């Protein structure tokens, strides 16, 4: 099993690195061509399309991935039922969006853009044709094909969207690029996935799937609310321009921080599901994956926070300086969430107990609704600070519940991460000195990149010195030197 996990991890890492590099590059280029309002319009529209996409999934993919089938024939019949259920729901919801497009557009804070919503919603039937096929590949741990699909589908929007944006068609460039990516995703999913849907359907299987996935579906609804309810509020209270700042800042930071977790997540989820009944192997997998992810997440979060002005200048350009506070704080909160909470969350899900994730998300949503109730009395700056601080509630609850359910103690996880914590704090010293003592300008691109390189070097040296197993670290370093020779 370990060799299979290693091969899957290798392909997952390579493909996710490429895919996650493409996404922020796309945003970086488009942010310099399109206005903040254009991003706000598309952000409001995608609230509706993401909701519909979430409803069409209905927990089907989670069931396919996590359920242990008695036979190949049972698995095949279940996959067929999930495919046709997903496709049918997608077409039905697209029809509903078309009929009530004006009302939906007004509801999410983008009145007058119903035509754009109708076109963007074509993503629903496209997604339904690929999601089940790609899930089947993940269950088989065939991450080579999954990686090819992801890289191609992520690269195409950049090739399509940027020329259209330069032609001056505004938000239509983003919508057309998104549809092009999903169309390729659907084609490759069906051709490379090795799964061809049959004309088979049985309601008794659908009932079993929905019974198993009811908590997972409830969790998905809550995750959608947590991701999108603030965008709707910002659009209505602060306007489409600030909605664009809010959505784009969170998206580009999440693309970067989540990329670290994405290196492992596909393999981690599949491996944890396979080991759900083996407590020793379950904990070993958890601690191994989490340890290596935290080595990148902790310094990344602290670095984004302390160098937020430079990060915004590089990623979004000089016209987005109003996003610096949000980018910095969200970078730290997202890094901590991904580096700690997400591993407990997926471990709980692998145990087949998503109802506890529903409880966690419900508590977090209650705090978030409290913030939104007073948002109209705040400035966008104050709202951004509170929104990022509340994000920390979710990983804290995930760790507390995860410890009880999965028997992986929080103190042991933090103890394992002590070298990363100390190395990250020492790494922060040069940045603090550059900002406070020397007043180093964030527009000095070369100087700031030198500072980043210095921090990476300091972090690497400190991590090596603080690691408890110095002998193993030295052996690893020696092997690397020999390979280079």
Residue pairs with C-beta under 8 A, 6 or more apart in sequence:
1 274
4 141
5 141
5 267
5 271
8 141
8 143
8 266
8 267
8 270
9 143
9 264
9 267
11 143
11 144
11 146
11 147
12 143
12 146
12 147
12 263
12 264
12 266
12 267
13 263
13 264
14 147
15 143
15 146
15 147
15 148
15 150
15 151
16 147
16 150
16 259
16 262
16 263
16 266
17 259
17 263
18 147
18 151
18 154
19 147
19 150
19 151
19 154
19 262
20 255
20 256
20 258
20 259
20 262
21 259
22 151
22 154
22 155
22 158
23 154
23 255
24 252
24 255
24 256
24 315
25 158
26 157
26 158
26 161
26 162
27 248
27 251
27 252
27 255
27 315
27 316
28 252
28 314
28 315
28 316
28 317
29 158
29 162
30 161
30 162
30 165
30 173
30 174
31 39
31 248
31 252
31 315
31 316
31 317
31 320
32 316
32 317
33 162
33 165
33 166
34 165
34 170
34 171
34 173
34 174
35 170
35 241
35 244
36 241
36 242
36 244
36 245
36 248
36 319
36 320
37 240
37 241
37 244
38 170
38 171
38 174
38 244
39 174
39 243
39 244
39 245
39 247
39 248
40 110
40 235
40 239
40 240
40 241
40 242
40 243
40 244
40 245
40 247
41 110
41 113
41 116
41 171
41 240
41 244
42 120
42 171
42 174
42 175
43 231
43 235
43 243
43 244
43 246
43 247
43 248
44 105
44 108
44 109
44 110
44 113
44 231
44 232
44 235
44 240
44 243
45 105
45 108
45 110
45 113
45 116
45 117
45 120
45 171
45 175
46 120
47 108
47 228
47 231
47 232
48 97
48 104
48 105
48 108
48 117
48 121
49 117
49 120
49 121
49 123
49 124
50 224
50 227
50 228
51 224
51 228
52 90
52 93
52 94
52 97
52 121
52 124
53 90
53 123
53 124
53 127
54 220
54 221
54 223
54 224
55 89
55 93
56 86
56 89
56 90
56 93
56 124
56 127
56 128
57 86
57 131
57 217
57 220
58 85
58 86
58 89
58 210
58 213
58 217
59 209
59 210
59 212
59 213
59 214
59 216
59 217
59 220
60 82
60 85
60 86
60 131
60 132
60 209
60 213
61 82
61 131
61 132
61 135
62 213
62 216
62 349
62 354
63 78
63 82
63 209
63 212
63 213
63 216
64 78
64 79
64 82
64 132
64 135
64 136
64 139
65 135
65 138
65 139
65 269
65 270
65 273
66 273
66 349
66 350
66 352
67 78
67 212
69 75
69 78
76 198
77 200
77 202
77 205
78 205
78 208
78 209
79 132
79 136
79 195
80 197
80 198
80 200
80 201
81 200
81 201
81 202
81 205
81 206
81 209
82 132
82 209
83 128
83 132
83 195
83 197
84 197
84 201
85 206
85 209
86 128
86 131
86 132
87 125
87 128
87 129
89 128
90 124
90 125
90 127
90 128
91 124
91 125
91 128
93 124
94 121
94 122
94 124
94 125
97 104
97 117
97 118
97 121
97 124
98 118
98 121
101 114
101 115
101 117
101 118
102 111
102 114
104 114
104 117
105 111
105 112
105 113
105 114
105 116
105 117
107 232
108 231
108 232
108 235
109 232
109 234
109 235
109 236
109 240
109 243
110 116
110 117
110 235
110 240
113 171
116 171
116 172
116 175
119 175
119 179
120 175
120 178
120 179
122 179
123 178
123 179
123 182
126 179
126 182
126 183
126 185
126 186
127 182
127 185
127 186
129 186
129 189
129 190
130 149
130 182
130 185
130 186
130 188
130 189
130 190
130 193
131 189
132 195
133 189
133 190
133 193
133 194
133 195
134 146
134 149
134 185
134 189
134 193
136 193
136 194
136 195
137 143
137 145
137 146
137 192
137 193
137 194
138 146
138 266
138 269
138 270
139 270
141 267
141 270
142 194
143 266
143 267
145 192
145 193
145 194
146 266
148 188
148 192
149 185
149 188
149 189
149 192
152 184
152 188
153 181
153 182
153 184
153 185
153 188
154 181
156 177
156 180
156 181
156 184
157 177
157 178
157 180
157 181
158 177
160 176
160 177
160 180
160 181
161 173
161 174
161 176
161 177
162 173
164 172
164 173
164 176
164 177
165 173
165 174
167 173
190 196
210 217
215 353
215 354
215 355
215 357
215 358
216 349
216 354
218 354
218 355
218 358
219 354
219 357
219 358
219 361
222 358
222 361
222 362
222 365
223 361
225 365
226 361
226 364
226 365
226 368
226 394
229 365
229 368
229 369
229 372
230 246
230 368
230 372
230 387
231 243
231 246
231 247
233 372
233 375
234 242
234 243
234 246
234 375
234 380
234 383
235 243
237 375
237 376
238 246
238 380
238 383
242 380
245 320
245 322
245 323
245 326
245 380
246 326
246 380
246 384
248 316
248 320
248 323
249 312
249 316
249 320
249 323
249 326
249 327
249 330
250 326
250 330
252 315
252 316
252 327
253 304
253 327
253 330
253 331
253 334
254 330
254 334
256 300
256 304
256 331
257 297
257 300
257 301
257 304
257 331
257 334
257 335
257 338
258 334
258 338
260 293
260 296
260 297
260 300
260 338
260 339
261 293
261 297
261 338
261 339
261 342
263 293
264 289
264 292
264 293
265 342
265 346
268 285
268 289
268 343
268 346
269 346
269 349
269 350
271 285
272 282
272 285
272 286
272 346
272 347
272 350
273 350
275 281
275 282
275 285
275 350
276 282
276 350
276 351
276 352
279 407
282 347
282 350
282 406
283 406
283 407
283 408
286 343
286 347
286 406
286 408
287 408
287 412
287 413
287 416
289 343
290 339
290 340
290 343
290 413
290 416
291 416
291 417
293 338
293 339
293 343
294 339
294 340
294 417
294 420
295 420
295 463
297 335
297 336
297 338
297 339
298 335
298 339
298 417
298 420
298 421
298 424
299 420
299 423
299 424
299 427
299 455
299 456
299 459
300 331
300 335
301 331
301 332
301 333
301 334
301 335
301 336
301 339
302 332
302 335
302 424
302 425
302 427
302 428
303 331
303 427
303 428
303 431
303 452
303 455
304 311
304 327
304 328
304 331
304 332
304 335
305 328
305 329
305 331
305 332
306 328
306 428
306 431
306 432
306 435
307 431
307 442
307 448
307 451
307 452
308 324
308 325
308 327
308 328
308 331
309 321
309 324
309 442
310 442
310 448
311 324
311 327
311 328
311 331
312 320
312 321
312 323
312 324
312 327
313 321
313 442
313 443
313 445
314 445
315 327
316 323
318 443
322 380
325 381
325 384
325 385
326 384
326 387
326 388
329 384
329 385
329 388
329 389
330 388
330 391
332 388
333 388
333 389
333 391
333 392
334 391
336 392
336 395
337 391
337 392
337 394
337 395
340 395
340 398
340 399
340 413
341 394
341 395
341 396
341 397
341 398
341 399
342 395
342 398
343 402
344 395
344 398
344 399
344 401
344 402
344 403
344 406
344 408
345 357
345 360
345 398
345 402
347 402
347 405
347 406
347 408
348 354
348 356
348 357
348 398
348 401
348 402
348 405
348 406
349 357
351 405
351 406
353 405
356 401
356 405
357 398
357 401
359 401
360 394
360 397
360 398
360 401
361 394
363 393
363 397
364 390
364 393
364 394
364 397
367 390
367 393
368 387
368 390
371 383
371 386
371 387
371 390
375 383
378 386
399 410
399 413
400 410
402 408
403 409
403 410
414 421
418 466
419 462
419 463
419 466
419 467
419 468
420 463
422 462
422 466
423 458
423 459
423 462
423 463
423 466
424 459
426 458
426 459
426 462
427 455
427 456
427 458
427 459
427 462
428 455
430 451
430 454
430 455
430 458
431 451
431 455
434 440
434 451
440 447
440 448
440 451
441 447
442 448
464 473
464 477
467 473
